[in-house]
Amino acid sequence: MIYESKTIAPGLKWKQMGLHKPTKGQEIQNEALAAKLQQQHEFTKEEWDGFQVDRISFDSFVKVGDSYFKPLKDVEWTGSLPFVVIT
């Protein structure tokens, strides 16, 4: 079987990581992004471009209130996944 995976670009999906500041990664200080993350955790490419963040990686994080958010490394699958049938 043939399958393909596509990793979502960092910044389009976010996950709340808790109250403790991550020990590694680059903090993004962007008031507009932090404000919007209080309302939603997924953005379109156009919405993301509007934040004008110059550098981001999956290790980046943003402080939102008392919590920290990181880009979610989400995977979209296309095609067929291999599987095993046990009889």
Biotite code that builds the C-alpha atoms (Angstrom):
import biotite.structure as struc

atoms = struc.array([
    struc.Atom([0.000, 0.000, 0.000], chain_id="A", res_id=1, res_name="MET", atom_name="CA", element="C"),
    struc.Atom([1.129, 3.535, -0.703], chain_id="A", res_id=2, res_name="ILE", atom_name="CA", element="C"),
    struc.Atom([0.540, 6.394, 1.695], chain_id="A", res_id=3, res_name="TYR", atom_name="CA", element="C"),
    struc.Atom([1.747, 9.945, 2.109], chain_id="A", res_id=4, res_name="GLU", atom_name="CA", element="C"),
    struc.Atom([1.855, 12.235, 5.124], chain_id="A", res_id=5, res_name="SER", atom_name="CA", element="C"),
    struc.Atom([1.814, 16.019, 5.201], chain_id="A", res_id=6, res_name="LYS", atom_name="CA", element="C"),
    struc.Atom([2.880, 17.994, 8.262], chain_id="A", res_id=7, res_name="THR", atom_name="CA", element="C"),
    struc.Atom([0.860, 21.136, 8.939], chain_id="A", res_id=8, res_name="ILE", atom_name="CA", element="C"),
    struc.Atom([2.984, 24.305, 8.832], chain_id="A", res_id=9, res_name="ALA", atom_name="CA", element="C"),
    struc.Atom([3.827, 25.623, 12.315], chain_id="A", res_id=10, res_name="PRO", atom_name="CA", element="C"),
    struc.Atom([1.466, 28.365, 13.456], chain_id="A", res_id=11, res_name="GLY", atom_name="CA", element="C"),
    struc.Atom([-1.753, 27.086, 11.901], chain_id="A", res_id=12, res_name="LEU", atom_name="CA", element="C"),
    struc.Atom([-2.755, 24.883, 14.870], chain_id="A", res_id=13, res_name="LYS", atom_name="CA", element="C"),
    struc.Atom([-1.935, 25.481, 18.536], chain_id="A", res_id=14, res_name="TRP", atom_name="CA", element="C"),
    struc.Atom([-2.129, 23.513, 21.779], chain_id="A", res_id=15, res_name="LYS", atom_name="CA", element="C"),
    struc.Atom([-2.245, 24.797, 25.350], chain_id="A", res_id=16, res_name="GLN", atom_name="CA", element="C"),
    struc.Atom([0.780, 23.416, 27.190], chain_id="A", res_id=17, res_name="MET", atom_name="CA", element="C"),
    struc.Atom([0.016, 24.522, 30.750], chain_id="A", res_id=18, res_name="GLY", atom_name="CA", element="C"),
    struc.Atom([1.166, 27.124, 33.251], chain_id="A", res_id=19, res_name="LEU", atom_name="CA", element="C"),
    struc.Atom([4.909, 26.419, 33.147], chain_id="A", res_id=20, res_name="HIS", atom_name="CA", element="C"),
    struc.Atom([7.156, 28.219, 30.681], chain_id="A", res_id=21, res_name="LYS", atom_name="CA", element="C"),
    struc.Atom([8.764, 25.728, 28.284], chain_id="A", res_id=22, res_name="PRO", atom_name="CA", element="C"),
    struc.Atom([12.439, 25.120, 29.047], chain_id="A", res_id=23, res_name="THR", atom_name="CA", element="C"),
    struc.Atom([13.450, 25.146, 25.392], chain_id="A", res_id=24, res_name="LYS", atom_name="CA", element="C"),
    struc.Atom([12.298, 26.919, 22.288], chain_id="A", res_id=25, res_name="GLY", atom_name="CA", element="C"),
    struc.Atom([11.850, 30.541, 21.289], chain_id="A", res_id=26, res_name="GLN", atom_name="CA", element="C"),
    struc.Atom([9.145, 32.684, 22.891], chain_id="A", res_id=27, res_name="GLU", atom_name="CA", element="C"),
    struc.Atom([7.065, 34.653, 20.396], chain_id="A", res_id=28, res_name="ILE", atom_name="CA", element="C"),
    struc.Atom([5.914, 37.975, 21.766], chain_id="A", res_id=29, res_name="GLN", atom_name="CA", element="C"),
    struc.Atom([2.959, 39.008, 19.632], chain_id="A", res_id=30, res_name="ASN", atom_name="CA", element="C"),
    struc.Atom([-0.016, 40.661, 21.336], chain_id="A", res_id=31, res_name="GLU", atom_name="CA", element="C"),
    struc.Atom([-2.394, 40.057, 18.413], chain_id="A", res_id=32, res_name="ALA", atom_name="CA", element="C"),
    struc.Atom([-1.578, 36.339, 18.295], chain_id="A", res_id=33, res_name="LEU", atom_name="CA", element="C"),
    struc.Atom([-1.862, 35.976, 22.085], chain_id="A", res_id=34, res_name="ALA", atom_name="CA", element="C"),
    struc.Atom([-5.250, 37.727, 22.063], chain_id="A", res_id=35, res_name="ALA", atom_name="CA", element="C"),
    struc.Atom([-6.579, 35.556, 19.238], chain_id="A", res_id=36, res_name="LYS", atom_name="CA", element="C"),
    struc.Atom([-5.345, 32.345, 20.906], chain_id="A", res_id=37, res_name="LEU", atom_name="CA", element="C"),
    struc.Atom([-7.763, 33.125, 23.753], chain_id="A", res_id=38, res_name="GLN", atom_name="CA", element="C"),
    struc.Atom([-10.590, 32.638, 21.220], chain_id="A", res_id=39, res_name="GLN", atom_name="CA", element="C"),
    struc.Atom([-9.351, 30.014, 18.753], chain_id="A", res_id=40, res_name="GLN", atom_name="CA", element="C"),
    struc.Atom([-6.538, 27.495, 18.302], chain_id="A", res_id=41, res_name="HIS", atom_name="CA", element="C"),
    struc.Atom([-6.600, 27.030, 14.512], chain_id="A", res_id=42, res_name="GLU", atom_name="CA", element="C"),
    struc.Atom([-5.880, 29.602, 11.837], chain_id="A", res_id=43, res_name="PHE", atom_name="CA", element="C"),
    struc.Atom([-6.036, 29.782, 8.085], chain_id="A", res_id=44, res_name="THR", atom_name="CA", element="C"),
    struc.Atom([-2.864, 30.682, 6.188], chain_id="A", res_id=45, res_name="LYS", atom_name="CA", element="C"),
    struc.Atom([-4.313, 34.150, 5.584], chain_id="A", res_id=46, res_name="GLU", atom_name="CA", element="C"),
    struc.Atom([-5.093, 34.670, 9.288], chain_id="A", res_id=47, res_name="GLU", atom_name="CA", element="C"),
    struc.Atom([-1.609, 33.480, 10.237], chain_id="A", res_id=48, res_name="TRP", atom_name="CA", element="C"),
    struc.Atom([0.049, 35.813, 7.731], chain_id="A", res_id=49, res_name="ASP", atom_name="CA", element="C"),
    struc.Atom([-1.837, 38.705, 9.358], chain_id="A", res_id=50, res_name="GLY", atom_name="CA", element="C"),
    struc.Atom([0.084, 38.191, 12.625], chain_id="A", res_id=51, res_name="PHE", atom_name="CA", element="C"),
    struc.Atom([3.341, 38.976, 10.784], chain_id="A", res_id=52, res_name="GLN", atom_name="CA", element="C"),
    struc.Atom([5.441, 36.507, 12.786], chain_id="A", res_id=53, res_name="VAL", atom_name="CA", element="C"),
    struc.Atom([8.899, 36.421, 11.224], chain_id="A", res_id=54, res_name="ASP", atom_name="CA", element="C"),
    struc.Atom([10.226, 33.194, 12.712], chain_id="A", res_id=55, res_name="ARG", atom_name="CA", element="C"),
    struc.Atom([8.424, 30.168, 14.095], chain_id="A", res_id=56, res_name="ILE", atom_name="CA", element="C"),
    struc.Atom([9.205, 26.516, 14.658], chain_id="A", res_id=57, res_name="SER", atom_name="CA", element="C"),
    struc.Atom([7.455, 23.669, 16.434], chain_id="A", res_id=58, res_name="PHE", atom_name="CA", element="C"),
    struc.Atom([9.542, 24.568, 19.526], chain_id="A", res_id=59, res_name="ASP", atom_name="CA", element="C"),
    struc.Atom([8.229, 28.149, 19.610], chain_id="A", res_id=60, res_name="SER", atom_name="CA", element="C"),
    struc.Atom([5.714, 29.182, 22.274], chain_id="A", res_id=61, res_name="PHE", atom_name="CA", element="C"),
    struc.Atom([3.441, 32.093, 23.183], chain_id="A", res_id=62, res_name="VAL", atom_name="CA", element="C"),
    struc.Atom([2.316, 33.243, 26.618], chain_id="A", res_id=63, res_name="LYS", atom_name="CA", element="C"),
    struc.Atom([-1.459, 33.725, 26.716], chain_id="A", res_id=64, res_name="VAL", atom_name="CA", element="C"),
    struc.Atom([-2.613, 35.025, 30.096], chain_id="A", res_id=65, res_name="GLY", atom_name="CA", element="C"),
    struc.Atom([-1.094, 32.604, 32.618], chain_id="A", res_id=66, res_name="ASP", atom_name="CA", element="C"),
    struc.Atom([-0.778, 29.734, 30.113], chain_id="A", res_id=67, res_name="SER", atom_name="CA", element="C"),
    struc.Atom([1.642, 28.816, 27.349], chain_id="A", res_id=68, res_name="TYR", atom_name="CA", element="C"),
    struc.Atom([0.732, 27.634, 23.865], chain_id="A", res_id=69, res_name="PHE", atom_name="CA", element="C"),
    struc.Atom([2.870, 25.797, 21.310], chain_id="A", res_id=70, res_name="LYS", atom_name="CA", element="C"),
    struc.Atom([2.292, 25.078, 17.625], chain_id="A", res_id=71, res_name="PRO", atom_name="CA", element="C"),
    struc.Atom([0.737, 21.669, 17.179], chain_id="A", res_id=72, res_name="LEU", atom_name="CA", element="C"),
    struc.Atom([2.653, 19.301, 14.948], chain_id="A", res_id=73, res_name="LYS", atom_name="CA", element="C"),
    struc.Atom([-0.390, 17.764, 13.302], chain_id="A", res_id=74, res_name="ASP", atom_name="CA", element="C"),
    struc.Atom([-0.182, 15.205, 10.524], chain_id="A", res_id=75, res_name="VAL", atom_name="CA", element="C"),
    struc.Atom([-2.687, 14.821, 7.732], chain_id="A", res_id=76, res_name="GLU", atom_name="CA", element="C"),
    struc.Atom([-2.743, 11.500, 5.924], chain_id="A", res_id=77, res_name="TRP", atom_name="CA", element="C"),
    struc.Atom([-3.634, 11.107, 2.296], chain_id="A", res_id=78, res_name="THR", atom_name="CA", element="C"),
    struc.Atom([-3.957, 7.869, 0.407], chain_id="A", res_id=79, res_name="GLY", atom_name="CA", element="C"),
    struc.Atom([-4.229, 4.451, 2.023], chain_id="A", res_id=80, res_name="SER", atom_name="CA", element="C"),
    struc.Atom([-2.716, 3.380, 5.293], chain_id="A", res_id=81, res_name="LEU", atom_name="CA", element="C"),
    struc.Atom([-1.067, -0.020, 5.472], chain_id="A", res_id=82, res_name="PRO", atom_name="CA", element="C"),
    struc.Atom([-2.815, -2.517, 7.710], chain_id="A", res_id=83, res_name="PHE", atom_name="CA", element="C"),
    struc.Atom([-2.496, -6.116, 8.828], chain_id="A", res_id=84, res_name="VAL", atom_name="CA", element="C"),
    struc.Atom([-5.331, -8.607, 8.975], chain_id="A", res_id=85, res_name="VAL", atom_name="CA", element="C"),
    struc.Atom([-4.964, -11.206, 11.706], chain_id="A", res_id=86, res_name="ILE", atom_name="CA", element="C"),
    struc.Atom([-6.974, -14.390, 11.284], chain_id="A", res_id=87, res_name="THR", atom_name="CA", element="C"),
])
